[in-house]
Amino acid sequence: MRLALAAALLALASPAMAQVNWNSNQVGRFTYHNGTDSNGGQWTGTSNQVGRFRYDNFTGPNGQSMNCTSNQIGRQTYTNCN
């Protein structure tokens, strides 16, 4: 589930960012991600869950970054990325 969410979040950032060779490793409450986008750029990131909030932070090639916060209220999840 976390891997799918991370991949989906990166896909939202740019149409050219389809993921290739994506890996995730969970250590405690943190999940560490790394992968390659469709242009060969390397991405790394972390995800963690704090209560009903989920934080995803990714860094890519050329200083690109994406930070998302998700908040689950009932059955709905609201995500804000910048």
C-alpha positions as CSV (number, residue, x, y, z in Angstrom):
1,M,0.0,0.0,0.0
2,R,2.7,2.5,0.9
3,L,4.7,1.7,-2.2
4,A,1.6,2.2,-4.3
5,L,0.9,5.5,-2.6
6,A,4.5,6.7,-3.1
7,A,4.4,5.7,-6.7
8,A,1.1,7.4,-7.2
9,L,2.3,10.6,-5.5
10,L,5.4,10.8,-7.7
11,A,3.2,10.2,-10.8
12,L,1.1,13.2,-9.8
13,A,4.1,15.5,-9.8
14,S,4.9,15.2,-13.5
15,P,3.6,13.2,-16.4
16,A,7.2,12.4,-17.3
17,M,7.9,10.8,-13.9
18,A,6.6,7.3,-14.5
19,Q,8.5,5.0,-12.1
20,V,10.9,2.3,-13.1
21,N,12.9,0.1,-10.6
22,W,11.1,1.4,-7.5
23,N,12.1,0.0,-4.1
24,S,10.8,0.6,-0.5
25,N,12.1,-0.5,2.9
26,Q,10.2,0.0,6.1
27,V,12.2,0.7,9.3
28,G,10.0,1.4,12.3
29,R,7.4,3.9,11.4
30,F,9.4,5.3,8.4
31,T,9.4,3.9,4.9
32,Y,12.4,4.7,2.7
33,H,11.9,4.9,-1.0
34,N,14.3,5.0,-4.0
35,G,13.7,4.7,-7.7
36,T,14.3,5.9,-11.2
37,D,11.9,8.0,-13.2
38,S,11.2,7.4,-16.9
39,N,13.9,10.0,-17.8
40,G,16.5,8.1,-15.8
41,G,16.4,10.5,-12.9
42,Q,17.1,9.1,-9.4
43,W,14.4,9.8,-6.7
44,T,14.7,9.1,-2.9
45,G,12.2,9.7,-0.2
46,T,10.7,8.9,3.1
47,S,7.1,8.4,4.3
48,N,5.8,8.2,7.8
49,Q,2.4,8.0,9.5
50,V,1.6,10.1,12.6
51,G,-1.9,9.4,13.8
52,R,-4.3,10.1,10.9
53,F,-1.6,12.1,9.0
54,R,0.8,10.7,6.5
55,Y,3.9,12.6,5.4
56,D,5.8,11.9,2.1
57,N,8.9,13.7,1.2
58,F,10.8,13.1,-2.0
59,T,13.9,14.5,-3.6
60,G,14.8,14.0,-7.3
61,P,17.3,15.0,-9.9
62,N,18.3,18.7,-10.3
63,G,17.1,19.6,-6.8
64,Q,13.5,18.7,-7.5
65,S,11.4,18.0,-4.4
66,M,7.9,17.0,-3.6
67,N,6.3,17.1,-0.1
68,C,2.9,15.7,0.5
69,T,0.7,15.6,3.6
70,S,-2.3,13.3,3.6
71,N,-5.1,13.4,6.2
72,Q,-7.7,10.6,6.5
73,I,-11.1,11.7,7.7
74,G,-13.5,8.7,7.8
75,R,-13.3,6.9,4.5
76,Q,-11.9,10.0,2.6
77,T,-8.2,10.8,2.3
78,Y,-7.2,14.4,1.5
79,T,-3.7,14.9,0.1
80,N,-1.9,18.2,-0.4
81,C,1.5,18.3,-2.3
82,N,3.9,21.0,-3.1
